[in-house]
Amino acid sequence: MDSLDALVAQVQGFSGTDDLLHLFSLLKQSDELLHTHAPRLQYALSSLDPAKHSLGYLYLLEVQSSGTLSQEQSENFLALASTFLNVCIAEQICLAPEKFNMVCRRVKEQALQLQEPLRAILPLQAAIRKLQPSSEFLTAMHADFLQMCLLAKCYKASLSVLEDDIFEIDQKRTGLVPRDFLLYCYYGGMIHIGLKQFGKALEFFQHAITAPATVLNAITIAAYKKFVLVSLIQLGQFHDCFVQVPLFPKYTPPVVQRNLKSCVQDYMDLATSYVTRNIADVKGYITTHEDAFKSDNNLGLARQVIASLYKRNIQRLTQTYLTLSLQDIADNVQLDGPKEAELHILQMIQDGEIFARINQKDGMVSFQEDPEQYNTSAMTMRLNLEIHNIVRLAKKLTSVDEQVSCDQVYLSKIGRDRPRYETEDFDIVPQKMYTNL
């Protein structure tokens, strides 16, 4: 290819035809040409329609955005990229997932440089849908999209992507690398914390911790720190402090099981302090190690651990007493007085964490049983939805099992690792065959 104009003409001619692979080959060979004519790429881009010439537009836009950009250039790039990511043709950009991921990453970087993460949310959301073969696939943009939602504090904006059930990871189709998966789990857990969905947060952090690994990495350590704190908030205990069972499934990488706890000693000690159920001890520990929690950006989460301990201590009282005065509750839970106890109880009633009634006249609290009878139409719909989800998941697992069972790489590995003959192999041989030997 002798000139940029000739390349643009080729892009215009081959886009939208059956010669996309030929165009893809030409563009890969034209990398040096594009960098040589970098100052003219803005003009070349104006000659192309991102909705028709998506593959060529992608290559030009990637080179045009490389290097350090001024504020004006950043603004221009974000405008072009936002339009491109919304209108580009999935069939074309899927031929070059690495280039597509680079453009998306630069959208994130330029939005951060301009201190406007909100501007990257919708373009990255559109990019995810363009590159995904289906909503079950994880892409490299998932983590960047969630990071922008976190920085912009638009937690609910992430749910359209975050609530998808992810079953597929295909590096060839999406350009995904292990770091992208870990960050997706980490940022996903943080968003669920922001939404007070601590159970979901635990799931995401556990996925990050149990991901295959040969060395310990900073993302896993950060996820584990938050996992400890969220465990205390959600479950009222850190499993290892109460029962002698493995904290994670057996598929957790050995390097993680051996080394992770020693990297988060402050958090393990907080979990141990939590077991005493003594508010003063937990408050004192967090105050003493405030700098450590602050440096990890976990101080706010650590303070929520204190609030959760108040709740756990109040819940323990409901298991022992039918009625109790606000003053007695304040004394037992180490609150400042009956007024503070009343505020805690009202909040817990509102959140459905306890069932109680407060008599304002005499300052007594009556603890009650769960009024749910599980016989309403709303509960029936909820149970039907859960059953439907379980059936869907069972079918998916069966499909995956069948695919793995037919995978030649898997079968060859099993064949190498398995002894040539095993006792059970002979159980399937008809008895008459033995008599013929």
KEVEX-226097 format. One record per residue (C-alpha): residue number from 1; x, y, z; residue in one letter. Coordinates in Angstrom, 1 decimal. Example, Ala and Ser with C-alpha at 12.3 -4.5 7.8 and 13.67 -1.06 7.14 Angstrom:
<rs>
  resi       X       Y       Z  resn
     1    12.3    -4.5     7.8     A
     2    13.7    -1.1     7.1     S
</rs>
This chain:
<rs>
  resi       X       Y       Z  resn
     1     0.0     0.0     0.0     M
     2     1.7     3.2    -1.2     D
     3    -0.4     5.9     0.4     S
     4    -2.9     6.6     3.1     L
     5    -5.5     7.7     0.4     D
     6    -5.1     4.3    -1.3     A
     7    -5.7     2.5     2.0     L
     8    -8.8     4.6     2.7     V
     9   -10.1     3.7    -0.7     A
    10    -9.5     0.0     0.0     Q
    11   -11.4     0.3     3.2     V
    12   -14.3     1.9     1.5     Q
    13   -14.3    -0.7    -1.3     G
    14   -14.0    -3.9     0.8     F
    15   -16.2    -3.0     3.8     S
    16   -19.6    -4.5     3.6     G
    17   -18.5    -7.2     1.2     T
    18   -17.3   -10.8     1.4     D
    19   -13.7    -9.5     1.3     D
    20   -13.5    -8.6     4.9     L
    21   -10.7   -11.0     5.6     L
    22    -8.7    -9.6     2.7     H
    23    -9.2    -6.1     4.1     L
    24    -8.2    -7.4     7.6     F
    25    -4.9    -8.7     6.1     S
    26    -4.3    -5.4     4.3     L
    27    -4.8    -3.4     7.5     L
    28    -2.5    -5.6     9.5     K
    29     0.2    -5.0     6.9     Q
    30    -0.3    -1.2     6.9     S
    31     0.6    -0.5    10.5     D
    32     3.8     1.3     9.6     E
    33     2.0     3.3     7.0     L
    34    -0.6     4.4     9.5     L
    35     2.0     5.5    12.0     H
    36     3.9     7.4     9.3     T
    37     0.8     9.4     8.3     H
    38    -0.5     9.8    11.9     A
    39    -1.0    13.6    11.6     P
    40    -3.3    13.1     8.6     R
    41    -5.5    10.4    10.3     L
    42    -8.0    12.9    11.5     Q
    43    -8.8    13.8     7.9     Y
    44    -8.8    10.1     6.9     A
    45   -11.3     9.3     9.6     L
    46   -13.7    12.0     8.4     S
    47   -13.7    10.1     5.0     S
    48   -15.0     6.9     6.6     L
    49   -18.4     6.0     8.1     D
    50   -17.9     4.2    11.4     P
    51   -21.2     2.4    10.9     A
    52   -20.1     1.0     7.5     K
    53   -16.3     0.9     7.5     H
    54   -15.9    -0.2    11.1     S
    55   -12.8    -2.4    10.7     L
    56   -10.8     0.3     8.9     G
    57   -12.1     3.0    11.2     Y
    58   -11.0     0.9    14.2     L
    59    -7.4     0.6    12.9     Y
    60    -7.1     4.4    12.1     L
    61    -8.7     5.4    15.4     L
    62    -6.3     3.2    17.4     E
    63    -3.2     4.7    15.8     V
    64    -4.7     8.2    16.0     Q
    65    -5.2     7.9    19.7     S
    66    -1.7     6.4    20.5     S
    67     0.8     8.5    22.4     G
    68     0.2    11.4    24.7     T
    69    -2.9    13.5    23.9     L
    70    -3.5    17.1    24.7     S
    71    -6.9    18.0    26.3     Q
    72    -8.3    19.1    23.0     E
    73    -7.1    15.9    21.4     Q
    74    -8.6    13.9    24.3     S
    75   -11.9    15.6    23.8     E
    76   -11.9    14.9    20.1     N
    77   -10.9    11.3    20.6     F
    78   -13.7    10.7    23.2     L
    79   -16.2    12.1    20.8     A
    80   -15.1    10.0    17.9     L
    81   -14.7     6.8    20.0     A
    82   -18.1     7.2    21.7     S
    83   -19.8     7.4    18.3     T
    84   -17.8     4.6    16.9     F
    85   -18.5     2.2    19.8     L
    86   -22.2     2.8    19.6     N
    87   -22.6     2.3    15.8     V
    88   -19.8     0.0    14.8     C
    89   -20.6    -3.4    13.1     I
    90   -19.9    -6.3    15.4     A
    91   -19.1    -8.6    12.5     E
    92   -16.2    -6.4    11.5     Q
    93   -14.7    -5.4    14.8     I
    94   -14.7    -9.0    16.0     C
    95   -12.0    -9.7    13.5     L
    96    -9.6    -7.6    15.6     A
    97   -10.6    -7.9    19.3     P
    98    -7.1    -6.8    20.5     E
    99    -7.3    -3.5    18.6     K
   100   -10.9    -3.0    19.8     F
   101    -9.8    -3.6    23.4     N
   102    -7.0    -1.0    23.0     M
   103    -9.4     1.6    21.8     V
   104   -11.8     0.9    24.6     C
   105    -8.9     1.1    27.1     R
   106    -7.9     4.5    25.8     R
   107   -11.5     5.7    26.2     V
   108   -11.1     4.8    29.8     K
   109    -7.7     6.4    30.1     E
   110    -8.7     9.7    28.4     Q
   111   -11.9     9.9    30.6     A
   112    -9.7     9.5    33.6     L
   113    -7.3    12.1    32.3     Q
   114   -10.1    14.6    31.9     L
   115   -11.5    13.5    35.3     Q
   116   -14.8    12.6    33.8     E
   117   -15.3     8.9    34.2     P
   118   -19.0     9.3    33.6     L
   119   -18.3     9.9    29.9     R
   120   -16.9     6.4    29.5     A
   121   -19.8     4.5    30.9     I
   122   -22.2     4.3    28.0     L
   123   -19.5     3.9    25.3     P
   124   -17.9     1.0    27.2     L
   125   -21.3    -0.6    27.8     Q
   126   -22.0    -0.5    24.1     A
   127   -18.5    -1.9    23.4     A
   128   -19.2    -4.9    25.6     I
   129   -22.4    -5.8    23.8     R
   130   -20.6    -5.4    20.4     K
   131   -17.8    -7.8    21.2     L
   132   -19.9   -10.4    23.1     Q
   133   -21.1   -13.4    21.1     P
   134   -23.8   -13.5    23.8     S
   135   -24.4   -12.0    27.3     S
   136   -22.7   -15.1    28.8     E
   137   -19.3   -14.1    27.6     F
   138   -16.8   -12.1    29.7     L
   139   -14.8    -9.4    27.8     T
   140   -11.8    -7.3    28.6     A
   141   -14.0    -4.3    28.8     M
   142   -16.1    -5.6    31.7     H
   143   -13.5    -4.5    34.3     A
   144   -13.0    -1.1    32.8     D
   145   -16.7    -0.5    32.6     F
   146   -17.2    -1.4    36.3     L
   147   -14.2     0.8    37.3     Q
   148   -15.8     3.8    35.6     M
   149   -19.1     3.1    37.3     C
   150   -17.3     3.0    40.6     L
   151   -15.4     6.2    40.1     L
   152   -18.5     8.0    38.9     A
   153   -20.5     6.5    41.8     K
   154   -23.1     5.2    39.3     C
   155   -23.4     1.8    40.9     Y
   156   -26.9     1.0    39.5     K
   157   -25.7     1.8    35.9     A
   158   -23.4    -1.2    36.2     S
   159   -26.3    -3.7    36.9     L
   160   -27.3    -4.0    33.3     S
   161   -23.9    -5.8    32.7     V
   162   -23.1    -7.0    36.2     L
   163   -26.3    -9.1    36.6     E
   164   -25.5   -11.1    33.5     D
   165   -24.7   -14.8    34.2     D
   166   -21.1   -15.3    33.0     I
   167   -20.4   -18.8    31.8     F
   168   -18.0   -18.3    28.9     E
   169   -14.4   -17.1    28.7     I
   170   -12.9   -17.1    25.2     D
   171    -9.6   -15.4    24.8     Q
   172    -9.5   -15.7    21.0     K
   173   -12.9   -14.0    20.6     R
   174   -12.7   -11.3    23.2     T
   175    -8.9   -10.8    23.9     G
   176    -9.5   -11.4    27.6     L
   177    -6.4   -12.0    29.8     V
   178    -6.3   -13.3    33.4     P
   179    -5.9    -9.8    34.9     R
   180    -9.2    -8.7    33.3     D
   181   -11.0   -11.5    35.0     F
   182    -9.5   -10.7    38.4     L
   183   -10.4    -7.0    38.1     L
   184   -13.9    -7.8    36.9     Y
   185   -14.4    -9.8    40.1     C
   186   -12.8    -7.2    42.3     Y
   187   -14.7    -4.2    40.9     Y
   188   -17.9    -6.2    40.8     G
   189   -17.5    -7.0    44.5     G
   190   -16.9    -3.3    45.3     M
   191   -20.0    -2.3    43.4     I
   192   -22.1    -4.8    45.3     H
   193   -20.6    -3.3    48.6     I
   194   -21.8     0.1    47.4     G
   195   -25.3    -1.3    46.8     L
   196   -25.2    -3.0    50.3     K
   197   -25.5    -6.4    48.5     Q
   198   -22.9    -8.0    50.7     F
   199   -23.8   -11.6    49.8     G
   200   -23.1   -10.9    46.1     K
   201   -19.9    -9.1    47.0     A
   202   -18.7   -12.2    48.8     L
   203   -19.3   -14.3    45.7     E
   204   -17.3   -11.9    43.4     F
   205   -14.4   -11.7    45.8     F
   206   -14.3   -15.5    46.2     Q
   207   -14.1   -15.9    42.4     H
   208   -11.1   -13.6    42.4     A
   209    -9.4   -15.5    45.3     I
   210   -10.1   -19.0    43.8     T
   211    -9.1   -18.2    40.3     A
   212    -6.2   -20.4    38.9     P
   213    -2.8   -18.9    39.9     A
   214     0.8   -20.0    40.2     T
   215     1.9   -16.8    42.1     V
   216     0.2   -14.5    44.5     L
   217    -0.8   -11.2    43.1     N
   218    -1.9    -7.8    44.4     A
   219    -5.5    -8.1    43.1     I
   220    -6.1   -11.4    45.0     T
   221    -4.7    -9.9    48.2     I
   222    -6.9    -6.8    47.9     A
   223    -9.9    -9.0    47.2     A
   224    -9.1   -11.2    50.3     Y
   225    -8.9    -8.1    52.6     K
   226   -12.4    -7.0    51.5     K
   227   -13.6   -10.6    51.7     F
   228   -12.7   -10.8    55.4     V
   229   -14.5    -7.5    56.2     L
   230   -17.6    -8.3    54.2     V
   231   -17.7   -11.8    55.8     S
   232   -17.9   -10.1    59.2     L
   233   -20.6    -7.7    58.1     I
   234   -22.7   -10.3    56.2     Q
   235   -22.2   -13.4    58.3     L
   236   -21.3   -12.0    61.7     G
   237   -18.3   -14.2    61.8     Q
   238   -15.2   -15.1    59.8     F
   239   -15.7   -18.8    59.1     H
   240   -12.2   -19.9    60.1     D
   241   -12.6   -18.5    63.6     C
   242   -15.6   -20.6    64.4     F
   243   -15.5   -23.9    62.6     V
   244   -12.6   -26.1    61.4     Q
   245   -13.5   -26.3    57.7     V
   246   -11.6   -25.0    54.7     P
   247   -12.4   -21.4    54.0     L
   248   -12.4   -21.9    50.2     F
   249   -13.2   -24.8    47.9     P
   250   -10.6   -27.4    47.3     K
   251    -9.9   -25.9    43.8     Y
   252    -8.4   -22.8    45.4     T
   253    -4.8   -22.6    44.2     P
   254    -2.3   -24.0    46.7     P
   255    -0.1   -20.9    46.5     V
   256    -3.2   -18.9    47.7     V
   257    -4.0   -21.2    50.5     Q
   258    -0.4   -21.3    51.7     R
   259     0.5   -17.6    51.6     N
   260    -2.6   -15.4    51.6     L
   261    -3.4   -15.1    55.3     K
   262     0.2   -14.1    56.1     S
   263    -0.3   -11.1    53.8     C
   264    -3.4    -9.8    55.6     V
   265    -2.5   -10.2    59.3     Q
   266    -4.3    -7.0    60.4     D
   267    -7.5    -8.3    58.9     Y
   268    -7.1   -11.8    60.5     M
   269    -6.5   -10.2    63.9     D
   270    -9.7    -8.0    63.4     L
   271   -11.7   -11.2    62.7     A
   272   -10.3   -12.8    65.9     T
   273   -11.2    -9.7    67.9     S
   274   -14.7    -9.8    66.4     Y
   275   -15.2   -13.3    67.9     V
   276   -15.2   -11.8    71.4     T
   277   -18.3    -9.7    70.4     R
   278   -16.9    -6.9    72.5     N
   279   -17.6    -3.6    70.9     I
   280   -14.9    -1.8    72.8     A
   281   -12.2    -4.3    71.7     D
   282   -13.2    -4.1    68.0     V
   283   -13.4    -0.3    68.1     K
   284   -10.0    -0.1    69.8     G
   285    -8.4    -2.5    67.3     Y
   286    -9.7    -0.5    64.3     I
   287    -8.6     2.8    65.9     T
   288    -5.1     1.4    66.6     T
   289    -4.7     0.1    63.0     H
   290    -6.5     2.9    61.3     E
   291    -3.6     3.8    59.1     D
   292    -3.4     0.3    57.7     A
   293    -7.1     0.2    56.8     F
   294    -7.0     3.7    55.4     K
   295    -4.0     2.9    53.1     S
   296    -6.1     0.0    51.7     D
   297    -9.1     2.2    51.3     N
   298   -10.9    -0.1    53.7     N
   299   -11.5     2.2    56.7     L
   300   -15.1     2.9    55.9     G
   301   -15.7    -0.9    55.4     L
   302   -14.0    -1.6    58.7     A
   303   -16.3     0.9    60.5     R
   304   -19.2    -1.0    59.0     Q
   305   -17.9    -4.0    60.8     V
   306   -18.6    -2.2    64.1     I
   307   -22.1    -1.4    63.0     A
   308   -22.7    -5.1    62.1     S
   309   -21.5    -6.2    65.6     L
   310   -24.1    -4.0    67.2     Y
   311   -26.7    -5.8    65.0     K
   312   -25.4    -9.2    65.9     R
   313   -25.5    -8.5    69.6     N
   314   -29.1    -7.3    69.3     I
   315   -30.0   -10.3    67.3     Q
   316   -28.6   -12.6    70.0     R
   317   -30.9   -10.9    72.5     L
   318   -33.9   -11.9    70.3     T
   319   -33.0   -15.5    70.8     Q
   320   -33.1   -15.2    74.6     T
   321   -35.7   -12.7    75.5     Y
   322   -39.3   -12.1    74.4     L
   323   -39.4    -8.5    75.9     T
   324   -36.6    -6.2    77.0     L
   325   -36.3    -2.6    77.8     S
   326   -34.4    -0.2    75.6     L
   327   -32.1     0.6    78.5     Q
   328   -31.3    -3.1    79.0     D
   329   -30.6    -3.4    75.3     I
   330   -28.3    -0.4    75.4     A
   331   -26.4    -1.9    78.4     D
   332   -26.1    -5.4    76.8     N
   333   -25.0    -4.1    73.4     V
   334   -22.8    -1.3    74.8     Q
   335   -24.8     1.5    73.2     L
   336   -24.8     5.0    74.7     D
   337   -28.4     5.0    75.9     G
   338   -32.0     3.9    75.2     P
   339   -32.4     6.5    72.4     K
   340   -29.5     5.1    70.4     E
   341   -30.8     1.5    71.0     A
   342   -34.2     2.6    69.7     E
   343   -32.6     4.0    66.5     L
   344   -30.7     0.7    65.9     H
   345   -33.8    -1.4    66.4     I
   346   -35.9     0.7    64.2     L
   347   -33.4     0.5    61.4     Q
   348   -33.1    -3.3    61.8     M
   349   -36.9    -3.6    61.7     I
   350   -37.0    -1.6    58.5     Q
   351   -34.3    -3.7    56.9     D
   352   -36.1    -6.9    57.9     G
   353   -33.2    -8.1    60.1     E
   354   -35.4    -8.5    63.2     I
   355   -39.1    -8.6    63.9     F
   356   -40.1    -6.5    66.9     A
   357   -42.5    -3.8    68.3     R
   358   -41.4    -0.9    70.5     I
   359   -43.8     0.4    73.1     N
   360   -43.0     4.1    73.3     Q
   361   -44.9     4.6    76.6     K
   362   -42.9     2.3    78.8     D
   363   -39.7     1.9    76.6     G
   364   -40.2    -1.9    76.1     M
   365   -39.3    -3.9    73.1     V
   366   -41.3    -7.0    72.2     S
   367   -39.4    -9.5    69.9     F
   368   -41.6   -11.4    67.5     Q
   369   -41.5   -14.3    65.0     E
   370   -41.1   -13.9    61.3     D
   371   -44.6   -13.0    60.0     P
   372   -43.9   -14.5    56.5     E
   373   -46.2   -17.5    55.9     Q
   374   -44.9   -18.2    52.4     Y
   375   -48.4   -18.4    51.0     N
   376   -48.7   -15.2    49.0     T
   377   -48.8   -14.8    45.2     S
   378   -45.6   -12.7    45.4     A
   379   -43.8   -15.5    47.2     M
   380   -45.0   -18.1    44.7     T
   381   -43.7   -16.0    41.8     M
   382   -40.3   -15.7    43.6     R
   383   -40.1   -19.5    44.2     L
   384   -41.0   -20.1    40.6     N
   385   -38.3   -17.8    39.4     L
   386   -35.7   -19.5    41.7     E
   387   -36.8   -22.9    40.4     I
   388   -36.5   -21.6    36.8     H
   389   -33.0   -20.3    37.4     N
   390   -31.9   -23.6    39.0     I
   391   -33.2   -25.6    36.0     V
   392   -31.5   -23.3    33.6     R
   393   -28.2   -23.6    35.5     L
   394   -28.5   -27.4    35.6     A
   395   -29.0   -27.5    31.8     K
   396   -26.0   -25.3    31.4     K
   397   -23.8   -27.5    33.6     L
   398   -24.9   -30.6    31.7     T
   399   -24.0   -28.9    28.4     S
   400   -20.6   -27.9    29.7     V
   401   -20.0   -31.4    31.0     D
   402   -20.7   -32.8    27.6     E
   403   -18.4   -30.4    25.9     Q
   404   -15.5   -31.2    28.3     V
   405   -16.1   -34.9    27.9     S
   406   -15.6   -34.6    24.2     C
   407   -12.7   -32.2    24.3     D
   408    -9.6   -33.9    22.8     Q
   409    -7.1   -31.9    24.8     V
   410    -8.9   -32.9    28.0     Y
   411    -9.2   -36.6    27.0     L
   412    -5.6   -36.8    26.0     S
   413    -4.5   -35.3    29.3     K
   414    -6.7   -37.7    31.3     I
   415    -5.3   -40.6    29.2     G
   416    -1.8   -39.6    30.1     R
   417    -2.5   -39.2    33.8     D
   418    -4.6   -42.3    34.2     R
   419    -3.1   -45.8    34.7     P
   420    -3.5   -47.9    31.6     R
   421    -5.7   -50.4    33.4     Y
   422    -7.8   -50.0    36.5     E
   423    -9.9   -52.4    38.5     T
   424   -13.2   -50.9    37.5     E
   425   -12.3   -51.3    33.8     D
   426   -12.8   -55.0    34.1     F
   427   -16.3   -54.6    35.7     D
   428   -17.8   -53.8    32.3     I
   429   -16.4   -56.9    30.6     V
   430   -19.0   -59.6    30.2     P
   431   -18.4   -62.7    32.3     Q
   432   -18.4   -65.0    29.2     K
   433   -15.3   -63.2    27.9     M
   434   -13.4   -64.4    31.0     Y
   435   -14.3   -68.0    30.2     T
   436   -12.9   -67.7    26.7     N
   437    -9.5   -66.5    27.9     L
</rs>
